[in-house]
């Protein structure tokens, strides 16, 4: 296609859901590609030429440390991301937050009357500042390794590369596109959630830039997750002379945690006690204690029931007070029957010479907010790799070009109708 050619408008929708089913590896073109002669081959070929640029970009982003909660470092990375995306034609807005700025970016579509596509990602990582000193970003054996390279600097670099490739071809996305990059996803998006949720109304589809399953499958559902802090207040006293005058917050917390562990026996609920602290000295009855719990839920019902139980905890011993605080929460995103969005992506991938499938995921992310509302949602469109949150975190370099082409195709090709009228 000539760089100055204009793609025709999306085909008129029929009254029924278009059948975009294609066997993995099949030759059926994705909806819309037949209206864009040569697009599939052009995207696949051009993506291979973009691979080196995106690989270098991913390494650049990973070398800017951005731990959750470190606003100055996160804002430094936000500056770099904003500049890179502006170069592709984006309108960029900063959304200030207590843990650093979130980014909201927009591109016009070929047809501005169409609903927008929404991509969600994050630029915070779980790795503390200084990690690069003994674990630098390196490339070897077909992998790029380093803190945050998979989760999810590579996803941000890939989408930037896809937009850049379309701009080089003289193309605009078919639909208007919005991208939200949150600064606090790794701690549950306590503030970023509001930025994502503002962009959900009217979205035709929502795509997440988290890494896929290790075998490359996309993520079609996610468990809900909630972080809860239990705080116990007791009464201090001398542990040797007058222990009877005290109420141990530590003892109360231990007993509460033993009782709370029973919640993990309920269907659809998992619990991890991630952090405990309390007391001051061995010879002082503890006056304060707290624990942070991580909970995951397979269903909305399990989430509601468990959080209701935690909200109504009462002290087991006289003189103690128990307080429950929800630090962050994401709703469960259940599997969608039929999943026409996955069928569309699978068919588009086949037109690009790729095999793509999907499966539910155990972890939670910002796409939970869309999937829980019933919006057509897929996650895992970031880089293929392994080891997120671990010292063997890496991406597979030979999978960069296919992912660039797939993202560019999702931007360029009109969506079929994904929901009933």
C-alpha positions in Angstrom: 0.0 0.0 0.0 1.2 3.5 -0.8 2.0 5.5 2.3 -0.5 8.1 1.1 -3.3 5.6 0.5 -6.4 5.9 2.5 -8.0 2.7 3.9 -11.7 2.4 3.3 -14.2 2.5 6.1 -15.1 -0.5 8.1 -17.6 -2.9 6.5 -21.2 -2.4 7.6 -22.1 -4.7 10.5 -24.7 -7.3 9.9 -27.5 -7.9 12.4 -25.7 -11.0 13.8 -22.3 -11.5 15.3 -19.7 -12.0 12.5 -18.1 -15.4 12.7 -14.4 -14.6 13.0 -13.4 -18.1 14.0 -10.2 -19.4 12.5 -8.2 -22.4 13.5 -4.9 -21.5 14.9 -2.4 -21.3 12.0 -5.3 -21.1 9.5 -5.3 -18.9 6.4 -8.6 -17.1 6.8 -8.0 -13.3 6.7 -9.1 -11.3 9.7 -12.2 -9.1 9.3 -11.2 -5.9 7.4 -7.9 -7.1 6.0 -9.5 -8.0 2.7 -10.4 -4.3 2.4 -6.7 -3.3 2.9 -4.8 -5.0 0.1 -1.4 -6.2 1.1 -1.7 -5.0 4.7 -0.9 -8.3 6.4 2.3 -8.9 4.4 3.3 -5.2 4.8 2.9 -5.3 8.5 4.7 -8.6 9.0 7.7 -7.4 6.8 7.9 -4.0 8.3 7.7 -5.4 11.9 10.9 -7.4 11.2 12.7 -4.1 10.3 11.4 -2.5 13.5 12.6 -5.3 15.8 16.0 -3.8 16.5 14.6 -0.4 17.3 12.0 -1.9 19.7 14.6 -4.1 21.4 16.8 -1.1 22.0 13.8 0.9 23.3 12.9 -1.8 25.7 16.4 -1.8 27.1 16.4 2.0 27.4 13.2 1.9 29.4 14.4 -0.9 31.6 17.5 1.1 32.5 15.3 3.8 34.0 14.4 2.3 37.4 10.8 2.9 38.4 9.8 1.2 41.6 6.3 1.6 42.9 6.0 4.6 45.2 9.1 6.4 44.0 7.4 9.3 42.3 10.5 11.1 41.1 11.8 8.0 39.3 8.4 7.2 37.9 8.0 10.7 36.6 11.4 10.5 34.9 10.2 7.4 33.1 6.9 9.1 32.3 8.8 11.9 30.7 10.7 9.4 28.4 7.5 7.6 27.5 5.6 10.8 26.8 8.3 11.9 24.4 8.4 8.6 22.6 4.7 8.3 22.2 4.3 12.0 21.1 6.8 11.2 18.3 4.2 8.7 16.9 1.4 11.3 16.8 -0.1 11.0 20.3 -1.7 13.7 22.3 -0.3 13.1 25.8 -1.7 14.3 29.1 -0.3 13.8 32.6 -2.6 12.7 35.4 -0.9 13.6 38.8 -1.1 10.9 41.4 0.4 10.5 44.9 2.8 7.8 43.7 3.7 9.5 40.4 2.1 10.8 37.3 -0.1 8.5 35.2 -0.2 9.0 31.4 -3.3 9.3 29.2 -2.5 9.3 25.5 -4.9 9.6 22.5 -4.7 9.1 18.7 -7.4 10.0 16.2 -8.9 7.3 14.1 -9.7 7.0 10.4 -13.3 7.1 11.5 -13.8 9.3 14.5 -17.5 8.2 14.8 -16.4 4.7 16.0 -16.0 3.8 19.6 -12.4 3.9 20.9 -10.0 1.1 21.6 -8.4 1.3 25.0 -4.9 -0.1 25.9 -3.8 -0.2 29.5 -0.3 -0.6 30.9 1.9 0.5 33.8 5.4 1.9 34.2 6.0 1.0 37.8 7.9 -2.2 38.7 8.4 -4.4 41.8 12.2 -3.8 41.8 13.7 -1.3 44.3 16.0 1.4 43.2 19.6 0.2 43.0 18.7 -3.3 41.6 20.5 -2.4 38.3 23.8 -2.1 40.2 24.1 -5.9 40.5 21.6 -7.0 37.9 22.1 -4.9 34.8 20.0 -5.2 31.6 21.8 -7.7 29.4 21.2 -9.5 26.1 22.3 -13.1 25.6 21.1 -16.4 24.1 18.2 -14.7 22.3 16.9 -13.1 25.5 16.8 -9.6 26.9 17.1 -9.8 30.7 16.7 -7.3 33.5 14.5 -5.9 36.2 11.1 -4.9 34.8 12.0 -5.8 31.2 9.0 -8.2 30.9 6.7 -6.6 33.4 6.3 -4.4 31.6 8.8 -2.1 29.9 8.7 -4.4 26.8 4.9 -4.0 26.5 5.2 -0.3 26.5 8.0 -0.4 23.9 6.1 -2.8 21.7 3.0 -0.6 21.5 5.1 2.5 20.8 6.8 0.5 18.0 3.4 -0.5 16.5 2.3 3.2 16.4 5.6 4.2 15.0 5.3 1.6 12.3 1.8 2.8 11.3 3.0 6.4 11.1 5.9 5.3 8.9 3.4 3.7 6.6 1.2 6.8 6.5 -1.6 5.0 8.3 -3.8 6.0 11.2 -5.5 3.6 13.5 -9.0 2.6 12.2 -10.7 3.4 15.5 -9.8 6.3 17.8 -7.3 4.9 20.4 -6.6 5.8 24.0 -3.8 4.4 26.2 -3.6 4.6 30.0 -0.2 4.0 31.7 -0.6 3.8 35.4 2.1 4.5 38.0 0.9 2.2 40.8 -0.3 -1.1 39.2 2.1 -3.3 41.1 0.5 -2.2 44.4 -3.0 -2.6 43.1 -3.6 0.7 41.3 -5.1 2.4 44.4 -5.0 5.8 42.5 -4.5 4.6 38.9 -7.8 2.8 39.0 -9.7 6.0 38.6 -7.8 7.0 35.5 -8.5 3.6 33.8 -12.2 3.6 34.8 -12.7 7.1 33.3 -11.7 5.7 29.9 -13.9 2.6 30.0 -17.3 4.1 29.0 -17.8 3.7 25.3 -14.8 1.5 24.7 -15.2 -1.0 21.8 -12.5 -3.2 23.3 -9.8 -3.2 26.0 -6.3 -4.6 25.6 -3.7 -5.1 28.3 0.0 -4.9 27.7 1.0 -7.3 30.4 3.1 -10.3 29.3 1.1 -13.3 28.0 1.3 -16.8 29.5 4.8 -18.3 29.1 3.6 -20.3 26.1 2.4 -17.1 24.4 -1.3 -17.5 25.0 -3.3 -14.3 25.7 -5.1 -13.8 29.0 -8.9 -14.2 28.7 -9.9 -13.8 32.4 -8.3 -12.9 35.7 -9.0 -13.6 39.3 -10.0 -10.7 41.5 -7.4 -9.5 44.1 -7.6 -7.4 47.2 -4.9 -6.2 49.7 -6.2 -5.9 53.2 -4.5 -4.5 56.3 -5.5 -5.8 59.7 -4.6 -3.5 62.6 -4.9 -4.5 66.2 -4.7 -2.1 69.1 -4.0 -3.6 72.6 -2.8 -2.1 75.9 0.9 -1.9 76.8 2.1 -3.1 80.2 5.3 -4.5 81.8 5.5 -8.1 80.7 7.2 -9.3 83.9 5.7 -7.1 86.7 2.1 -6.5 85.6 1.3 -8.6 82.5 -2.3 -8.8 83.7 -2.7 -5.0 83.1 -1.9 -5.4 79.4 -3.7 -6.7 76.3 -1.3 -8.1 73.7 -2.0 -6.8 70.2 0.4 -9.4 68.9 -1.4 -12.3 70.5 -4.7 -11.0 69.3 -3.4 -10.6 65.8 -2.0 -14.2 65.8 -5.4 -15.5 66.9 -7.2 -13.4 64.2 -4.8 -14.7 61.5 -5.5 -18.3 62.5 -9.2 -17.7 62.3 -8.8 -15.8 59.0 -6.9 -18.7 57.4 -10.1 -20.6 57.3 -11.3 -18.2 54.6 -8.9 -19.9 52.2 -11.0 -23.1 52.5 -13.9 -21.4 50.9 -14.4 -22.1 47.2 -12.8 -19.5 45.0 -10.7 -17.8 47.6 -6.9 -17.9 48.2 -5.1 -16.0 51.0 -1.5 -15.1 51.6 -0.3 -13.4 54.8 2.4 -11.3 53.2 3.7 -9.1 56.1 3.4 -9.0 59.9 4.8 -6.5 62.4 4.0 -5.5 66.0 5.3 -4.8 69.5 8.3 -2.9 70.6 10.3 -5.1 73.1 10.2 -8.6 74.5 9.5 -7.2 78.0 6.6 -5.0 76.9 3.1 -6.4 76.3 2.5 -5.3 72.7 0.2 -2.4 72.2 0.1 -2.4 68.3 0.3 -5.1 65.6 -0.6 -5.3 62.0 -0.6 -7.7 59.1 -1.1 -7.3 55.3 -3.1 -9.9 53.5 -3.2 -10.7 49.8 -6.4 -12.3 48.6 -7.4 -13.7 45.2 -10.8 -14.6 44.1 -12.1 -16.7 41.2 -15.6 -15.3 41.3 -17.3 -12.0 42.3 -19.4 -13.9 44.9 -16.3 -15.3 46.7 -14.8 -11.8 46.7 -18.0 -10.2 48.2 -18.4 -12.9 50.9 -14.7 -12.9 52.0 -14.4 -9.1 52.2 -17.7 -8.9 54.1 -16.3 -11.4 56.7 -13.1 -9.4 57.1 -15.0 -6.1 57.4 -16.8 -7.5 60.5 -14.0 -9.1 62.5 -14.3 -8.5 66.2 -11.7 -8.9 68.9 -11.3 -12.2 70.6 -10.1 -10.8 74.0 -11.2 -8.0 76.2 -9.4 -4.7 75.7 -8.4 -5.3 72.1 -9.6 -3.5 69.0 -9.5 -4.9 65.4 -9.6 -2.6 62.4 -9.8 -3.8 58.7 -8.7 -1.5 55.9 -8.9 -2.4 52.2 -5.7 -1.0 50.6 -6.6 -1.9 47.0 -9.0 -4.1 45.3 -9.7 -5.4 41.8 -12.9 -7.2 40.8 -12.8 -10.7 39.5 -12.9 -10.9 35.6 -14.7 -14.1 34.7 -14.2 -16.1 31.5 -16.4 -14.8 28.7 -18.3 -17.6 26.8 -17.5 -17.7 23.1 -15.1 -14.7 23.4 -15.6 -13.0 20.0 -12.6 -10.7 20.7 -10.3 -13.6 21.0 -11.7 -15.1 17.8 -11.0 -11.8 16.1 -7.4 -11.6 17.4 -6.8 -15.3 16.5 -8.0 -14.7 13.0 -5.9 -11.5 12.6 -2.9 -13.4 13.9 -3.5 -16.2 11.4 -3.5 -13.6 8.6 -0.1 -12.5 9.8 1.2 -16.0 9.8 1.0 -16.4 13.6 -0.8 -18.8 16.0 -2.5 -17.2 18.9 -4.8 -18.5 21.5 -5.9 -17.6 25.0 -6.5 -18.9 28.5 -7.5 -17.5 32.0 -4.7 -16.2 34.2 -4.2 -16.4 37.9 -2.9 -12.9 38.6 -4.8 -9.7 38.5 -4.2 -6.4 36.7 -5.9 -3.2 35.5 -7.8 -5.2 32.8 -9.8 -6.7 35.6 -11.6 -3.3 35.8 -12.8 -3.7 32.2 -13.4 -7.5 32.1 -15.5 -7.3 35.3 -17.9 -4.9 33.6 -18.4 -7.2 30.7 -16.4 -5.2 28.2 -14.6 -7.2 25.4 -11.2 -7.5 27.0 -7.9 -9.3 26.4 -4.7 -9.1 28.3 -1.2 -10.4 27.6 -0.4 -8.4 24.5 3.0 -7.5 25.8 6.3 -9.4 25.2 6.6 -13.1 25.3 9.0 -14.2 28.1 9.2 -15.6 31.6 10.2 -14.7 35.2 8.1 -11.6 36.1 8.9 -10.5 39.6 11.9 -12.9 39.7 15.6 -12.6 39.1 15.3 -14.6 35.8 12.9 -12.1 34.3 13.5 -12.0 30.5 11.8 -11.6 27.1 12.3 -13.7 24.0 13.7 -11.5 21.3 12.5 -13.6 18.4 8.9 -12.9 19.4 9.2 -9.1 19.2 8.5 -8.8 15.5 5.4 -11.0 15.6 4.0 -9.0 18.5 4.7 -5.6 16.8 2.8 -6.8 13.7 -0.1 -8.1 15.8 -0.5 -4.9 17.7 -0.2 -2.8 14.5 -2.9 -5.0 12.9 -5.2 -4.5 15.9 -4.8 -0.8 15.4 -5.2 -0.8 11.7 -8.1 -3.2 11.1 -11.7 -2.5 12.0 -13.2 -4.6 14.8 -16.2 -6.8 14.1 -19.3 -6.3 16.3 -18.3 -7.8 19.6 -21.5 -7.3 21.7 -25.2 -7.9 21.0 -27.2 -4.8 20.4 
